[in-house]
Amino acid sequence: MKDSKENELDFLEAAIEFEDTIIRYRLIPKEEVEGLDVMGNYYLFTIQQKHIKKFLNSFCEINGLPEVGDRLKLHTQAFSIEIVELLPA
């Protein structure tokens, strides 16, 4: 019998809205921090999402919309995001 952890994905998908476009992205990697319980990891994820939203808003204002497949590295965080899909809002 396999451990259920082996089947978990190594990333999380989420989305933000920028002007009239929904930007779906993948957070790579999804890491749980040792020593944090479920709520601690939830709060960490929430903080990461706030950083990503600010980063993507700034990125789009300066460079325009990213392309599907682009990988963007946040200098303030130990992860990167990959753009999965751009949809009209």
Backbone as a ProteinNet text record, in pm:
[ID]
protein_1_A
[PRIMARY]
MKDSKENELDFLEAAIEFEDTIIRYRLIPKEEVEGLDVMGNYYLFTIQQKHIKKFLNSFCEINGLPEVGDRLKLHTQAFSIEIVELLPA
[TERTIARY]
83.8	0	88.2	56.2	136.1	94.3	191.6	164.9	87.1	-14.5	-96.6	-15.1	95.7	180.3	244	266.5	328.3	240.5	109.3	16.8	-11.8	34.1	7.2	85.9	27.6	95.9	205.4	308.3	418.3	396.7	276.2	247.3	101.7	70.5	-66	-102.9	-228.2	-275.2	-369.3	-359.1	-444.9	-461.8	-536	-559.8	-577.2	-544.3	-574.9	-639.4	-706.1	-765.9	-685.8	-645.6	-576.9	-654.6	-709.7	-795.1	-903.4	-901.1	-1007.2	-960.2	-853.7	-796.8	-777.9	-811.6	-783.9	-655.2	-558.2	-428.8	-422.9	-426.2	-411.5	-264.7	-215.7	-74.2	-56.4	61.8	101.4	213.2	199.7	301.8	393.9	524.1	620.9	733.1	772.9	705.9	607.7	521.3	433.6	509.4	559.3	636.6	571.5	558.4	515.1	640.4	636.2	751	747.8	860.7	867.9	845.3	771.4	746.3	617.4	557.8	430.1	317.8	211.2	94.7	10.6	-104.6	-190.9	-226.5	-261.1	-297.5	-176.9	-60.8	60.2	90.9	78	99.2	-7.4	-130.4	-237.7	-203.5	-160.7	-125	-4.5	90.9	205.5	159.4	69.7	15.5	-58.3	-136.5	-209.9	-114.4	-7.7	92.7	159.1	191.6	251.3	157.6	27.6	-68.8	-74.4	-63.5	-62	61.6	177.5	300.4	287.2	230.7	215	122.1	11.5	-82.7	-15.6	56.5	127	231.4	305.9	409.2	349	243.3	183.3	120	57	1.2	110.9	221.5	333.7	393.9	413.1	469.8	384.8	252	161.7	156.6	162.6	162.2	287.7	400.6	527.8	548.9	524.6	559.9	441.7	320.1	204.1	177.6	78	40.7	150.3	174.4	271.5	212.7	296.8	253.7	232.3	144.2	124	256.2	296.2	422.5	536.8	519.7	624.2	643.1	769.3	802.4	860.1	801.7	843.4	894	1007.7	1069.7	1048.7	993.9	978.4	1105.1	1169.7	1297.6	1281.8	1161.6	1139.8	1094.8	1070.2	1019.1	1104.4	1097.5	1177.7	1097.8	1025	949.2	932.7	884.5	853.1	710.1	657.1	523.8	532.9	443.8	434.8	294.5	286.5	157	95	-27.5	-95.7	-197.2	-270.4	-379.4	-415.4	-453.6	-506.3	-648.6	-742.5	-885.1	-945.8	-1044.8	-1115.8	-1198.7	-1202.4	-1277.4	-1425.3
-118.1	0	124.2	221.2	342.8	444.1	523	632.7	739.7	799.1	899.7	1022.2	1050.3	1164.7	1149.2	1025.4	1002.7	1050.8	1056.4	1094.6	1244.3	1319.1	1461.6	1533.1	1639.5	1720.1	1802.6	1834.9	1914.6	2063.3	2103.7	2244.2	2273.3	2400.6	2446.1	2539.5	2538.6	2632	2731.7	2855.9	2962.7	3064.1	3170.4	3271.5	3408.1	3511.7	3648.9	3718	3828.2	3906.5	4034.6	4065.6	4190.7	4257.7	4374.8	4449	4357	4321.6	4238.8	4097.1	4051.7	3919.7	3842.3	3715.1	3626.1	3552	3562.5	3497.8	3377.1	3257.4	3133.8	3096.7	3060.8	3028.1	2908.1	2850.8	2735.3	2780.3	2751.9	2784.3	2664.1	2685	2574.8	2607.2	2527.6	2406.2	2436.1	2342.2	2349.4	2279.5	2355.8	2296.4	2329.4	2229.7	2253.7	2271.6	2366.6	2397	2307.1	2242.5	2157.8	2243.4	2189.8	2260.7	2342.2	2359.8	2430.7	2327.9	2357.7	2269.8	2307.9	2249.6	2275.3	2423.5	2485.3	2627.9	2715.5	2678.6	2755.1	2752.1	2634.8	2623.4	2699.5	2702.2	2779	2928.3	2979.9	3121.1	3153.7	3062.7	3082	3091.5	3002.5	3004.1	3135.3	3182.8	3308.2	3425.2	3430	3536	3527.6	3406	3389	3440.2	3413.1	3459.3	3611.6	3678.4	3824.8	3878	3814.8	3855.5	3833.4	3719.8	3689.8	3790.8	3824.5	3920.6	4056.2	4104.9	4232.7	4225.5	4114	4096	4093.9	4013.9	4004.7	4136.3	4207.9	4338.4	4434.3	4439.6	4526.1	4480.9	4349.2	4294.1	4333.6	4316.4	4346.5	4495.2	4579.9	4723.9	4768.5	4706.4	4744.8	4674.8	4543	4462.4	4417.1	4441.2	4385.4	4244.5	4180.6	4046.5	3946.1	3851.3	3745.2	3649	3565.2	3463.7	3330.7	3247.5	3114	3038.2	2974.9	2901.3	2979.9	3111.4	3191.9	3147.2	3140.1	3114.9	3242.1	3287.1	3411.5	3380.4	3437.7	3415.9	3540.6	3523.5	3632.9	3640.5	3754.5	3768.5	3766.4	3796	3799.5	3665	3566.5	3437.8	3325	3209.2	3094.4	3003.2	3060.2	2980.7	3059.6	2993	3060.5	3024.9	3098.4	3068.5	3046.2	2962.4	2937.9	2977.9	3058.8	3102.6	2985	2948.8	2832.5	2873.9	2983	3019.2	3165.6	3231.9	3367.8	3362.2	3409.7	3405.1	3544.6	3573.7	3701.5	3701.1	3814.5	3822.6	3838.5
0	0	0	-85.9	-96.5	8.7	50.2	142.2	65.5	126.6	58.4	19.2	88.5	55	-82.9	-126.9	-256.9	-370.8	-350.6	-456.4	-459.7	-359.6	-356.5	-465.3	-516.8	-616.8	-551.5	-628.4	-576.7	-600.5	-633.4	-656.8	-620.7	-610.9	-588.5	-702.6	-744.3	-845.3	-781	-825.8	-776.2	-888.3	-863.3	-966.5	-901.7	-979.2	-939.2	-1058	-1031.8	-1139.2	-1154	-1277.3	-1308.1	-1419.6	-1389.2	-1481.1	-1536.2	-1663.2	-1720.4	-1753.5	-1685.7	-1711.7	-1581.6	-1585.7	-1472.9	-1506.5	-1418.1	-1437.6	-1345.2	-1404.3	-1326.5	-1324.8	-1208.3	-1194.5	-1103.3	-1113.3	-1033.6	-940.8	-814.2	-714.8	-702.4	-728.7	-729.9	-631.7	-539.5	-494.2	-383.8	-359.2	-242.9	-131.6	-40.3	69.5	202	283.5	420.2	504.8	592.3	676.6	798.7	825.9	945.1	1068.4	1161.5	1286.1	1282.6	1162.6	1154.5	1148.9	1219.1	1212	1089.9	1076.3	960.5	950.9	1060.9	1059.6	1026.5	1076.3	1045.3	896.9	834.3	690.2	612.4	663	599.9	601.9	715.7	724.7	636.6	629.5	541.2	396	354.5	218.7	192.4	290.4	275.5	254.3	331.5	316.5	179.5	134.9	2.9	-105.5	-93.1	-193.2	-198.8	-84.5	-82.5	-154.5	-130.8	-199.9	-350.5	-390.4	-532.7	-599.1	-533.6	-590.7	-611.6	-511.7	-525.3	-636.4	-639.5	-740.6	-880.7	-901.2	-1034.3	-1077.8	-985.5	-1020.1	-1066.6	-993.2	-1031.4	-1164.1	-1179.6	-1302.3	-1422.8	-1411.6	-1522.9	-1554.2	-1453	-1476.2	-1551.4	-1522.4	-1584.9	-1718.9	-1724.7	-1841.8	-1926.6	-1882.1	-1950.6	-1900.6	-1957.5	-1912.8	-1945.1	-1854.3	-1882.9	-1985.5	-2041	-2137.8	-2064.2	-2118.3	-2062.4	-2072.6	-1963.8	-1959.5	-1897.8	-1880.8	-1816.8	-1673	-1630.7	-1489.8	-1432.9	-1324.9	-1261.3	-1121.8	-1087.4	-956	-872.5	-754.5	-660.4	-577.3	-579.8	-509.5	-357.8	-309.2	-164.5	-109.3	-196.5	-153.2	-210.4	-146.9	-189.8	-282.2	-375.3	-470.5	-598.6	-702	-826.6	-865.4	-961.8	-1012	-1162.5	-1212.2	-1355.8	-1400.5	-1505.3	-1556.6	-1632.1	-1592.7	-1648	-1754.4	-1728.5	-1819.1	-1799.6	-1907.6	-1903.5	-1955.5	-1874.3	-1909.7	-1902	-1987.7	-1971.7	-1843.9	-1777	-1650	-1676.1
[MASK]
+++++++++++++++++++++++++++++++++++++++++++++++++++++++++++++++++++++++++++++++++++++++++

